[in-house]
Amino acid sequence: MPRLSTAIATAACAALLLTGCGDAATETPDQAAATQSGSGASSAPEATPSPTEPPELIGGGTELFPDRRFVALYGHPGTPGLGVLGEQGPEESAQRAIELAKQYQPYSEEKVIPSFEIIVTSASSDPGPDGNYSNEVPVDHFIPYIEAAEKNGVYVVLDLQPGQSDFLSQAKQYEELLKRPNVGLALDPEWRLAPGQVHLQQIGSVSAEEINETTEWLAELTAENNLPQKAVILHQFSMAMIQNRENIKTDHPELEIILHADGHGTPEMKKETWGVLQQGLPEGIHMAWKNFYDEDTPTFTPEQTYNLEPKPWFVSYQ
């Protein structure tokens, strides 16, 4: 199935199988007298500090599922050709995501949370100064969107397209954002190249081992910062895109792993891919779906999307 190349914004790939104490210098006369008389304030017992409450997810609580589903705008800020998220500014994007989530709510018993899936590193046709065929955009570029999301109750997922780099190295560059309670991570193997490969000449792939290294780091980051669960989205439309998929670890309580059925086409083609991707899927992985406004023929309605079996936990729009 053709997709947009996120660096070139052109159509490309086809495949369906696919976050004191004061000092003595300032002591008052009364305090000095109290100290000399042995009746200072230290005679009162100190209150036991209360434990810090962990931050919550949008909608409350610290676990992603089963109390909420997500509907997201996908893309790169300021680049309309890479997805609908880039078609408007931060505040307008938040409002558009909110309205989109409202369209899904009538078909869900769970709360539908508006979301952004932001491409933060984009596949490139040029190797670039570091030679890895991926543009790593600075954190500051995304702060307006992160702040608009926090202000409006929008969940955020950071999408990585690492080229000849690796997912863990790129994820660490966005640690500042991933320390926020409502920011998750997406890994897109289509744009993970082996040495010598070039984008658009073949579909990329990733090993379960590299995925596990990345999720291990993210789980530790989440636990160390007392954060709620984070979403980790794995994009896939061909079985070859994730090697040894049965070895993906799903036992980190800090994370929820979500498999995103990527790619576009006719309803029949998309449903076929949806079914194939679930074959042999490790236990504990939730399913996600992508709708394309321009490339799907036609685009699924919210009702049609939620009529899929199983009902997608995460839906994105490109």
N, C-alpha and C positions, 0 to 999 in steps of 0.2 A: 504494500500500500504506500503510495507516495506521502511523504511528510515534508514540512518546511525545513530546510537546513537553517539552523539557528544562527549561523554566522553569515550566510549569504542571502538568506530569506528567499530561497528559490526551492521549487519542488524537487524531491529527490528520490527517496527510498521506497521500494515496494516489497512488502512481505506481510503475509497474513498469518502464517503459522507462527505462524507467527510471522531546636533554642534559649566624775573627776573630783578629782579632789583639788581644792584650792590650796595654794602654797602659803608658807608662813608670811611672805611679804605682803599678802593681801588680807591677812587675818584681821577681823574687826576687834575693837577693844572688848566687846561683850564676849566674843569667841575666845579671846585670850584669857579673860577672867574665868570662863567656864572650864578651860583646859587646866588652869592653875588650881582650881578647886576640885578637879577630878570628876566633874559632873558634865562632861562634854557630850555631844550628840552621839558619840560612839557607843554609849551605853544602850541605845535602842537597837534591837535586832534588825538586821538588814533583810529586806524582802527577797525571796527567792525569785530569780529572773524566770519569767514564763518562756517556754520554748517558742521560737519563731514559727508562725503558721506558714506552711508552704503556699506559694502563689497558686491560683486556680486556673483551670482552663476556661475558655469562653463558654458560658452556660453553666459553670460551677463544677466542682469536683476536680480530681486529679487524674482520672482515667478516661481515655478517649472514647472507648466503647463499653457497653452497647447503648449509651444514652444520647448519642449524637451522630449525625452524618454531616458530610461536608460537600459543598458545591463551590467550585473555584474558577476564577479567571486565570488563564495561563498566558505567559508571555514575558517579554523584557521591557521594562519601562522606557518609553520614548521611541520604541521601534515597532510600529504597527504590523509590519510584515512578519513578525515573530509570534504574533498572537494577540488576542483581544485586550490583554492587560496593558499593552503598549499604545492603545488607541486613545487614551485620555490620561489626565493627571492623577495624582494620588487620591485626592478626596473624591473625584468623580469615579475612579475605579472602585473605591470602597462602596459608594452608593450603588454602582452598577452590580457589584457582587451581592449586596444586600437584596436588591430587587430580584436577582436571579435565584437566590436561595428561597425567597418568598414563593416563587413559582413552583418549587418542589415541596414546600411544606404540606400542602393538602394531601400529598401522597405518602407521607411519612408519619409514623407514630412518634418517632424520635425527633428531637429538635434538629433542624437543618442549619448548619453554621456557614455563613458566607466566608469565602477563602480567597487567597491569592496563591498561585504557584508561580514563583518568580524565577526566571532563568538568570542565574548570577554568574555562571561561567558558560560561555557559548562556543559551540564548535566553529572552527574557522577553516577556510580553504587555504590559508597561509600559515606556515609554521610559527610566525611571530618571533620576537627577540629570544624567547626561551625555547623555541623549537618544538612546542608541544601541541600545536594546532588547536589551541583553546585560548579564548580571551577571558582572563580573570578580571572581572570588573571590580573596582575598589568598593569597600563596604559603604563608604559615604554616599555613593550613588543611590543606594537603596533605603537610606534612613527615612526620607520623606514618605515612602510607601509603608515602611514598617510602622512609623508613627501614625499615619492615617489609619492603618489597620488596627492598631491598639486603641485608638480613639473611638473607632466605630464597631468594635467587636468582631473583627475579621481575623481568622486564623491565617497563618503564612507558612508556606513550604518553600524552601530554597532549592532550586533545581540545578544540578551539576551536569555539565557536558564536558568531560575532562580531556578529550583528545588523547594524546599519547602520555598525558599525566595519569594520575590515579585518583580514585574517589576520596581516599583518606587525606591525601595531601591537600586537595582542594577544599574539603570540608573544614580542615583546620584553619584555613584562611578566613573563614566566616564564623569562627568561634564566638566572637563578640555578639553576633546576631543570634546564634544558637543558644546562648545563655538566657535569652528571653523566654518566658514561659509558654508563649503561644507561637513558637516558630519551630517547624519541623524541617525534614530534609528529604529530597528526592534524588535518586540516582538514575541516570538515563544511559543504559549500556549501548544504545544505538550509536552514541557518540564517544564511546570508549575504544580507542584504537590500539592495536598492537604495534610494536616497532615496525616501521616500513609501510604501514597502512596510511591511506589518505581518505578523508571524508568523501562520501558519495561514490567511491569506487567499490565499497563493500559496506555491509552493516557491521557495526562494532559489536563487541561482546565483553562480558566481565565474568570472572570466576566467583563461585560462592565464597571462596577464601577471602577475596578482596572485599566483598560485601560484608563478611563477618568481621574483618578487621575494622571496617568503618563503623559498623553498628556497635562493636565493643567499645570503641573510643567514645561514641556518642552516648552510650548508656552510662559510662563512667562520668562523663561531663554532666549529664542530667542528674545523677545521684549526688555528685559532689556539690552541685549548686542547688540542691533541694527543689528541683523543678518537677512539674507534673509530667505525665507521659508525653512522649514525642512521637509524631507520625514519621515513619520512614517509608517512602514510596519507591517501589522498584518498577520502572517502565519496562514493558515487554510487548512485542507483537510477533516475535519468532522464537521458537524454543531454543534456537542456537544462541540467542542473545545472553542467556544466563547459563554458564557451564556448571554442571553438577548441582543443579538447583535444589535437589533433594537434601543437600548438605547445608542449606541456609539455616542459621540458628534463629530460633524464634522464642528463646527462653529468657530474654532480657525483660524483666518486669517494667523497666523504665521506658520501653519502646513498644509500639504497635507496628508490625510490618504489613504493608499494603501492596498488593500486586496490581499495577495499573495496566489495563488492556489498552495499549496505544495503537494508533493507526486509524485510517479512515477508508471508506468505501461504501458499498451498498449495505443495507441492513442485514442481508443474508451473509455477506462476507464478514461483517463485524461480529455477528452472532456465532459464526463458525470459529473465529479466532477466540471469542469469549469462552466457548466450550473447550477448545484445545488447551488453552492456557491453564485451565483448572485440573487437567489430568496430571496426577502425581504431585499436585501442589502440597508442600509440607503443611502439616497441621498448624493452625494458629495464624495463618496469613489471610488477610481480608482482601476482597476483590474491589477494584476500582475501574472506572470507565471514562473514556474521553469522547466528547462530542466536538465535531468540527463544523463551524458555521459555513465555510465555503467549500470544503472538500467532500463532506458526507453527502450522499445522494439518496434520500434527503437526511437532514439532521433530525435525530430523535427528539421528540417532545419530552418534557419532564415526566409525563405519565408513562410514555413508552420506555424511558430510561429506567424508571423505578419498577417497571414490570419485568425487567430482566431477572433471571434466577441464577445465582442469588442476587438480591437487591444490592446495588453498589453502595459501599460505605463512603466512597469519595468519587465525585464526578468533576471533571475539569472541562473547560471550554477553550478551544484554540481558534 
